[in-house]
């Protein structure tokens, strides 16, 4: 899939494919029982970020071409649900990193961005300039608790308490397991977006002291809408962790979130400029197919085989 995002940022996710460079350009080779070997040339000059999923191999020459074209290459889990490593090209702009660093290093600016994050989550006017972080944290706790109670009543599962304890993982209830799994998936795609923009995942405005502090900041913007309802919907599942991951992969929810993540980060770091989130459906471009011609992007074609 190729969602084009603000500032010409474009993402391509690939898995179960061999990527190499030939005399014409960088190409992806796929072999299937139905269609045999197929080759697709990649538009390297138009790509900002390539996400390499499981089953992908890539040659050094192809990686070099991506670097020369300013393409960030990220190694991910299936469907982008994890972010394992990233190769950032020298030509990647430092504009957003500099804005992030300046805002993070100034306590007043850092507080203003933290307040803006809470407003994105809770609505305009909920975190005015005079609201300190202690009060915002209390507000966050109350709202999240109320959200849990609402969903618990909706799914008739009684009282729910959020618990994350890796030491007693197997003893946790399905909702907690699904929520932990879904949040991990969300962190992966947020990490990929932050890296593609050139920002630091470690410089958080609400969280601090962790290499993923900014990832946690941004992921928190979407949990109430995305991961928490999904986790409660899996309360009766015998495999809530696996179903949470598959839900994100099969429905491509996380890829559809990418334009919004990028726009929200830009708006937070540059509040004096208005950034409009593009419609992901409109921003998708077709995929080239040597047999069928153009086929739609943003579709999990593995489900059609």
C-alpha positions as a LaTeX table, in Angstrom:
\begin{tabular}{lrrr}
\hline
Residue & $x$ (\AA) & $y$ (\AA) & $z$ (\AA) \\
\hline
Unk1 & 0.00 & 0.00 & 0.00 \\
Unk2 & 1.13 & 3.54 & $-0.77$ \\
Unk3 & $-0.58$ & 6.18 & 1.32 \\
Unk4 & 0.67 & 9.64 & 0.38 \\
Unk5 & 0.85 & 11.83 & 3.40 \\
Unk6 & 1.53 & 15.47 & 4.20 \\
Unk7 & 4.78 & 16.95 & 2.96 \\
Unk8 & 4.90 & 14.28 & 0.24 \\
Unk9 & 5.58 & 11.66 & 2.88 \\
Unk10 & 4.72 & 8.30 & 1.39 \\
Unk11 & 4.89 & 4.84 & 2.92 \\
Unk12 & 5.26 & 1.43 & 1.30 \\
Unk13 & 4.81 & $-1.79$ & 3.27 \\
Unk14 & 6.27 & $-5.03$ & 1.87 \\
Unk15 & 6.46 & $-8.57$ & 3.19 \\
Unk16 & 7.25 & $-12.05$ & 1.86 \\
Unk17 & 9.24 & $-10.56$ & $-1.00$ \\
Unk18 & 12.82 & $-10.32$ & $-2.28$ \\
Unk19 & 14.02 & $-6.80$ & $-3.04$ \\
Unk20 & 17.05 & $-6.25$ & $-5.22$ \\
Unk21 & 18.60 & $-3.81$ & $-7.66$ \\
Unk22 & 18.97 & $-4.57$ & $-11.35$ \\
Unk23 & 20.05 & $-2.42$ & $-14.29$ \\
Unk24 & 16.67 & $-0.67$ & $-14.38$ \\
Unk25 & 16.01 & 0.03 & $-10.73$ \\
Unk26 & 14.95 & $-1.48$ & $-7.43$ \\
Unk27 & 12.43 & $-4.26$ & $-7.85$ \\
Unk28 & 10.44 & $-6.62$ & $-5.68$ \\
Unk29 & 10.20 & $-10.26$ & $-6.67$ \\
Unk30 & 7.26 & $-12.37$ & $-5.53$ \\
Unk31 & 6.68 & $-16.02$ & $-6.34$ \\
Unk32 & 3.31 & $-17.69$ & $-5.88$ \\
Unk33 & 1.95 & $-21.09$ & $-6.89$ \\
Unk34 & $-0.87$ & $-19.51$ & $-8.89$ \\
Unk35 & 1.14 & $-16.95$ & $-10.86$ \\
Unk36 & 4.74 & $-18.02$ & $-10.59$ \\
Unk37 & 7.51 & $-15.41$ & $-10.29$ \\
Unk38 & 6.54 & $-11.76$ & $-10.70$ \\
Unk39 & 8.62 & $-8.60$ & $-10.61$ \\
Unk40 & 7.41 & $-5.12$ & $-9.59$ \\
Unk41 & 9.68 & $-2.09$ & $-9.90$ \\
Unk42 & 9.48 & 0.25 & $-6.93$ \\
Unk43 & 9.17 & 4.05 & $-7.31$ \\
Unk44 & 12.17 & 4.74 & $-5.09$ \\
Unk45 & 12.31 & 8.48 & $-5.86$ \\
Unk46 & 8.73 & 8.91 & $-4.63$ \\
Unk47 & 9.05 & 6.92 & $-1.42$ \\
Unk48 & 9.73 & 8.50 & 1.95 \\
Unk49 & 9.56 & 5.34 & 4.01 \\
Unk50 & 9.63 & 1.62 & 3.27 \\
Unk51 & 8.43 & $-0.82$ & 5.93 \\
Unk52 & 9.90 & $-4.30$ & 5.53 \\
Unk53 & 7.71 & $-6.97$ & 7.10 \\
Unk54 & 8.45 & $-10.66$ & 7.77 \\
Unk55 & 9.75 & $-12.80$ & 4.93 \\
Unk56 & 11.52 & $-9.89$ & 3.26 \\
Unk57 & 15.09 & $-9.97$ & 2.04 \\
Unk58 & 16.88 & $-7.00$ & 0.53 \\
Unk59 & 20.26 & $-6.63$ & $-1.11$ \\
Unk60 & 22.90 & $-4.07$ & $-0.15$ \\
Unk61 & 22.63 & $-2.42$ & $-3.60$ \\
Unk62 & 18.89 & $-1.92$ & $-3.14$ \\
Unk63 & 19.43 & $-0.48$ & 0.34 \\
Unk64 & 22.05 & 1.89 & $-1.10$ \\
Unk65 & 19.59 & 3.10 & $-3.72$ \\
Unk66 & 16.95 & 3.76 & $-1.06$ \\
Unk67 & 19.51 & 5.74 & 0.94 \\
Unk68 & 20.53 & 7.80 & $-2.12$ \\
Unk69 & 16.87 & 8.63 & $-2.75$ \\
Unk70 & 16.34 & 9.72 & 0.84 \\
Unk71 & 14.10 & 6.79 & 1.77 \\
Unk72 & 13.93 & 5.62 & 5.37 \\
Unk73 & 13.91 & 1.82 & 5.63 \\
Unk74 & 12.22 & 0.32 & 8.69 \\
Unk75 & 12.12 & $-3.33$ & 9.73 \\
Unk76 & 8.71 & $-4.18$ & 11.17 \\
Unk77 & 6.54 & $-7.05$ & 12.30 \\
Unk78 & 3.71 & $-8.35$ & 10.16 \\
Unk79 & 1.45 & $-5.49$ & 9.11 \\
Unk80 & 3.75 & $-2.94$ & 10.74 \\
Unk81 & 2.67 & $-4.00$ & 14.23 \\
Unk82 & 6.22 & $-3.83$ & 15.57 \\
Unk83 & 9.13 & $-1.52$ & 14.79 \\
Unk84 & 12.44 & $-3.33$ & 15.20 \\
Unk85 & 15.01 & $-1.08$ & 13.53 \\
Unk86 & 15.38 & 1.80 & 11.10 \\
Unk87 & 17.95 & 3.01 & 8.57 \\
Unk88 & 17.63 & 6.77 & 8.20 \\
Unk89 & 19.21 & 8.43 & 5.14 \\
Unk90 & 21.59 & 11.38 & 5.51 \\
Unk91 & 19.32 & 13.50 & 3.33 \\
Unk92 & 16.30 & 13.18 & 5.66 \\
Unk93 & 15.33 & 16.67 & 6.80 \\
Unk94 & 16.05 & 17.63 & 10.41 \\
Unk95 & 13.27 & 20.24 & 10.38 \\
Unk96 & 10.90 & 18.28 & 12.60 \\
Unk97 & 13.65 & 16.99 & 14.86 \\
Unk98 & 14.83 & 20.56 & 15.48 \\
Unk99 & 11.29 & 21.70 & 16.25 \\
Unk100 & 10.80 & 18.77 & 18.60 \\
Unk101 & 14.12 & 19.38 & 20.35 \\
Unk102 & 13.57 & 23.13 & 20.79 \\
Unk103 & 10.09 & 22.56 & 22.22 \\
Unk104 & 11.25 & 19.70 & 24.47 \\
Unk105 & 14.16 & 21.71 & 25.90 \\
Unk106 & 11.99 & 24.70 & 26.85 \\
Unk107 & 9.75 & 23.96 & 29.86 \\
Unk108 & 7.05 & 26.42 & 28.78 \\
Unk109 & 6.88 & 25.05 & 25.25 \\
Unk110 & 7.01 & 21.48 & 26.51 \\
Unk111 & 4.09 & 22.13 & 28.86 \\
Unk112 & 2.11 & 23.78 & 26.04 \\
Unk113 & 2.55 & 20.72 & 23.81 \\
Unk114 & 1.64 & 18.37 & 26.65 \\
Unk115 & $-1.55$ & 20.41 & 27.19 \\
Unk116 & $-2.27$ & 20.28 & 23.46 \\
Unk117 & $-1.96$ & 16.49 & 23.60 \\
Unk118 & $-4.51$ & 16.29 & 26.39 \\
Unk119 & $-6.84$ & 18.57 & 24.44 \\
Unk120 & $-6.59$ & 16.30 & 21.42 \\
Unk121 & $-7.67$ & 13.42 & 23.64 \\
Unk122 & $-10.36$ & 15.11 & 25.69 \\
Unk123 & $-11.60$ & 17.95 & 23.48 \\
Unk124 & $-11.06$ & 21.69 & 23.05 \\
Unk125 & $-11.05$ & 23.74 & 26.23 \\
Unk126 & $-10.25$ & 20.84 & 28.56 \\
Unk127 & $-6.59$ & 21.79 & 29.06 \\
Unk128 & $-6.37$ & 25.55 & 29.17 \\
Unk129 & $-3.13$ & 27.42 & 29.72 \\
Unk130 & $-3.61$ & 27.50 & 33.49 \\
Unk131 & $-4.12$ & 23.74 & 33.84 \\
Unk132 & $-1.00$ & 22.13 & 35.27 \\
Unk133 & 0.16 & 18.64 & 34.49 \\
Unk134 & $-0.83$ & 17.29 & 37.89 \\
Unk135 & $-4.44$ & 18.28 & 37.24 \\
Unk136 & $-4.27$ & 16.91 & 33.68 \\
Unk137 & $-2.98$ & 13.58 & 34.93 \\
Unk138 & $-5.88$ & 13.41 & 37.37 \\
Unk139 & $-8.30$ & 14.29 & 34.59 \\
Unk140 & $-6.78$ & 11.58 & 32.41 \\
Unk141 & $-7.17$ & 8.96 & 35.13 \\
Unk142 & $-10.83$ & 9.84 & 35.70 \\
Unk143 & $-11.70$ & 9.81 & 31.99 \\
Unk144 & $-9.94$ & 6.56 & 31.25 \\
Unk145 & $-11.61$ & 4.93 & 34.25 \\
Unk146 & $-15.01$ & 6.16 & 33.06 \\
Unk147 & $-14.28$ & 4.81 & 29.58 \\
Unk148 & $-13.40$ & 1.41 & 31.03 \\
Unk149 & $-16.62$ & 1.37 & 33.07 \\
Unk150 & $-18.72$ & 2.31 & 30.04 \\
Unk151 & $-17.26$ & $-0.47$ & 27.90 \\
Unk152 & $-17.46$ & $-2.99$ & 30.76 \\
Unk153 & $-21.20$ & $-2.28$ & 31.06 \\
Unk154 & $-21.60$ & $-2.45$ & 27.28 \\
Unk155 & $-20.01$ & $-5.91$ & 27.12 \\
Unk156 & $-21.45$ & $-7.02$ & 30.49 \\
Unk157 & $-18.15$ & $-8.17$ & 31.92 \\
Unk158 & $-18.48$ & $-6.68$ & 35.39 \\
Unk159 & $-15.78$ & $-4.65$ & 37.03 \\
Unk160 & $-12.60$ & $-4.12$ & 35.01 \\
Unk161 & $-9.21$ & $-3.07$ & 36.30 \\
Unk162 & $-6.29$ & $-2.35$ & 33.99 \\
Unk163 & $-3.30$ & $-4.53$ & 34.89 \\
Unk164 & $-0.03$ & $-5.00$ & 33.08 \\
Unk165 & 2.32 & $-7.43$ & 34.79 \\
Unk166 & 4.76 & $-9.31$ & 32.51 \\
Unk167 & 5.70 & $-11.52$ & 35.48 \\
Unk168 & 2.16 & $-12.97$ & 35.69 \\
Unk169 & 1.15 & $-12.61$ & 32.07 \\
Unk170 & $-0.84$ & $-15.83$ & 31.75 \\
Unk171 & $-3.04$ & $-15.06$ & 34.74 \\
Unk172 & $-4.43$ & $-11.84$ & 33.25 \\
Unk173 & $-7.96$ & $-11.59$ & 31.89 \\
Unk174 & $-8.65$ & $-11.49$ & 28.10 \\
Unk175 & $-9.32$ & $-7.74$ & 27.99 \\
Unk176 & $-6.00$ & $-6.90$ & 29.63 \\
Unk177 & $-4.14$ & $-9.31$ & 27.34 \\
Unk178 & $-5.83$ & $-7.91$ & 24.23 \\
Unk179 & $-5.22$ & $-4.34$ & 25.33 \\
Unk180 & $-1.52$ & $-4.94$ & 25.93 \\
Unk181 & $-1.20$ & $-6.66$ & 22.56 \\
Unk182 & $-3.16$ & $-3.96$ & 20.71 \\
Unk183 & $-1.16$ & $-1.17$ & 22.34 \\
Unk184 & 2.08 & $-2.85$ & 21.28 \\
Unk185 & 0.80 & $-2.92$ & 17.69 \\
Unk186 & $-0.09$ & 0.76 & 17.92 \\
Unk187 & 3.38 & 1.62 & 19.27 \\
Unk188 & 4.93 & $-0.04$ & 16.21 \\
Unk189 & 3.16 & 2.06 & 13.61 \\
Unk190 & 3.54 & 5.27 & 15.66 \\
Unk191 & 7.27 & 4.56 & 15.96 \\
Unk192 & 7.48 & 4.12 & 12.19 \\
Unk193 & 5.72 & 7.44 & 11.56 \\
Unk194 & 7.94 & 9.30 & 14.04 \\
Unk195 & 11.06 & 7.84 & 12.46 \\
Unk196 & 9.88 & 8.65 & 8.93 \\
Unk197 & 9.38 & 12.29 & 9.95 \\
Unk198 & 12.90 & 12.39 & 11.35 \\
Unk199 & 11.80 & 13.03 & 14.96 \\
Unk200 & 13.28 & 11.37 & 18.03 \\
Unk201 & 11.12 & 8.64 & 19.63 \\
Unk202 & 12.89 & 9.32 & 22.95 \\
Unk203 & 11.98 & 13.00 & 23.49 \\
Unk204 & 8.50 & 12.82 & 24.95 \\
Unk205 & 6.44 & 15.73 & 26.25 \\
Unk206 & 4.26 & 13.83 & 28.72 \\
Unk207 & 6.39 & 10.70 & 29.13 \\
Unk208 & 10.11 & 10.81 & 29.82 \\
Unk209 & 13.08 & 8.61 & 30.66 \\
Unk210 & 12.44 & 5.99 & 27.97 \\
Unk211 & 13.66 & 5.54 & 24.40 \\
Unk212 & 9.99 & 5.37 & 23.33 \\
Unk213 & 8.69 & 8.30 & 25.39 \\
Unk214 & 7.43 & 10.24 & 22.36 \\
Unk215 & 5.94 & 7.04 & 20.91 \\
Unk216 & 3.88 & 6.64 & 24.11 \\
Unk217 & 2.82 & 10.29 & 23.93 \\
Unk218 & 1.47 & 9.98 & 20.40 \\
Unk219 & $-0.03$ & 6.50 & 20.84 \\
Unk220 & $-2.05$ & 7.78 & 23.81 \\
Unk221 & $-3.93$ & 10.07 & 21.41 \\
Unk222 & $-5.64$ & 7.09 & 19.77 \\
Unk223 & $-6.05$ & 4.41 & 22.45 \\
Unk224 & $-9.55$ & 5.42 & 23.59 \\
Unk225 & $-10.74$ & 5.32 & 20.00 \\
Unk226 & $-8.82$ & 2.31 & 18.73 \\
Unk227 & $-7.20$ & $-0.16$ & 21.10 \\
Unk228 & $-9.45$ & 0.03 & 24.17 \\
Unk229 & $-12.76$ & $-0.72$ & 22.35 \\
Unk230 & $-11.03$ & $-3.51$ & 20.40 \\
Unk231 & $-9.73$ & $-5.09$ & 23.62 \\
Unk232 & $-13.16$ & $-5.09$ & 25.26 \\
Unk233 & $-14.71$ & $-6.60$ & 22.14 \\
Unk234 & $-12.37$ & $-9.59$ & 22.64 \\
Unk235 & $-13.42$ & $-10.24$ & 26.24 \\
Unk236 & $-14.67$ & $-13.74$ & 25.38 \\
Unk237 & $-11.82$ & $-14.69$ & 23.08 \\
Unk238 & $-9.67$ & $-17.73$ & 23.83 \\
Unk239 & $-6.72$ & $-16.02$ & 22.12 \\
Unk240 & $-7.17$ & $-12.28$ & 22.72 \\
Unk241 & $-3.55$ & $-11.35$ & 21.98 \\
Unk242 & $-3.50$ & $-13.06$ & 18.60 \\
Unk243 & $-6.93$ & $-11.77$ & 17.61 \\
Unk244 & $-5.96$ & $-8.20$ & 18.51 \\
Unk245 & $-2.87$ & $-8.41$ & 16.27 \\
Unk246 & $-4.79$ & $-10.04$ & 13.43 \\
Unk247 & $-7.52$ & $-7.41$ & 13.62 \\
Unk248 & $-5.01$ & $-4.66$ & 13.02 \\
Unk249 & $-3.26$ & $-6.55$ & 10.25 \\
Unk250 & $-6.33$ & $-7.77$ & 8.36 \\
Unk251 & $-8.29$ & $-4.56$ & 8.51 \\
Unk252 & $-5.21$ & $-2.37$ & 7.95 \\
Unk253 & $-6.42$ & $-0.09$ & 10.72 \\
Unk254 & $-2.91$ & 1.00 & 11.59 \\
Unk255 & $-1.92$ & 1.90 & 8.02 \\
Unk256 & $-5.09$ & 3.96 & 7.70 \\
Unk257 & $-4.02$ & 5.78 & 10.85 \\
Unk258 & $-0.63$ & 6.80 & 9.40 \\
Unk259 & $-1.76$ & 10.07 & 7.74 \\
Unk260 & $-3.43$ & 11.17 & 10.95 \\
Unk261 & $-0.36$ & 10.36 & 13.06 \\
Unk262 & 1.89 & 12.40 & 10.79 \\
Unk263 & $-0.54$ & 15.35 & 10.71 \\
Unk264 & $-1.04$ & 15.33 & 14.48 \\
Unk265 & 2.73 & 15.33 & 15.13 \\
Unk266 & 3.23 & 18.20 & 12.70 \\
Unk267 & 0.37 & 20.19 & 14.25 \\
Unk268 & 1.68 & 19.63 & 17.77 \\
Unk269 & 5.24 & 20.65 & 16.93 \\
Unk270 & 4.21 & 23.57 & 14.72 \\
Unk271 & 0.97 & 24.92 & 16.26 \\
Unk272 & 1.19 & 28.23 & 14.36 \\
Unk273 & 0.55 & 26.46 & 11.07 \\
Unk274 & $-2.58$ & 24.51 & 10.18 \\
Unk275 & $-2.03$ & 20.98 & 8.90 \\
Unk276 & $-5.02$ & 19.20 & 7.43 \\
Unk277 & $-5.13$ & 15.45 & 7.62 \\
Unk278 & $-5.55$ & 13.96 & 4.15 \\
Unk279 & $-8.28$ & 11.44 & 3.55 \\
Unk280 & $-6.44$ & 8.09 & 3.50 \\
Unk281 & $-8.91$ & 6.72 & 0.95 \\
Unk282 & $-8.17$ & 9.56 & $-1.43$ \\
Unk283 & $-4.44$ & 9.47 & $-0.82$ \\
Unk284 & $-4.05$ & 5.84 & $-1.75$ \\
Unk285 & $-2.69$ & 5.13 & $-5.18$ \\
Unk286 & $-3.14$ & 1.97 & $-7.20$ \\
Unk287 & $-0.71$ & $-0.90$ & $-7.31$ \\
Unk288 & 0.74 & $-1.99$ & $-10.62$ \\
Unk289 & 0.12 & $-5.57$ & $-11.73$ \\
Unk290 & 1.67 & $-7.06$ & $-14.91$ \\
Unk291 & $-1.40$ & $-9.26$ & $-15.49$ \\
Unk292 & $-4.40$ & $-7.33$ & $-14.16$ \\
Unk293 & $-3.15$ & $-3.81$ & $-14.71$ \\
Unk294 & $-3.96$ & $-1.56$ & $-11.76$ \\
Unk295 & $-5.23$ & $-3.12$ & $-8.55$ \\
Unk296 & $-6.44$ & $-1.18$ & $-5.52$ \\
Unk297 & $-3.98$ & $-0.25$ & $-2.77$ \\
Unk298 & $-4.97$ & $-0.33$ & 0.88 \\
Unk299 & $-6.38$ & $-3.84$ & 0.50 \\
Unk300 & $-5.05$ & $-7.00$ & 2.07 \\
Unk301 & $-4.73$ & $-9.10$ & $-1.09$ \\
Unk302 & $-3.68$ & $-12.14$ & 0.93 \\
Unk303 & $-7.31$ & $-12.62$ & 1.97 \\
Unk304 & $-8.36$ & $-13.01$ & $-1.67$ \\
Unk305 & $-6.21$ & $-16.06$ & $-2.35$ \\
\hline
\end{tabular}
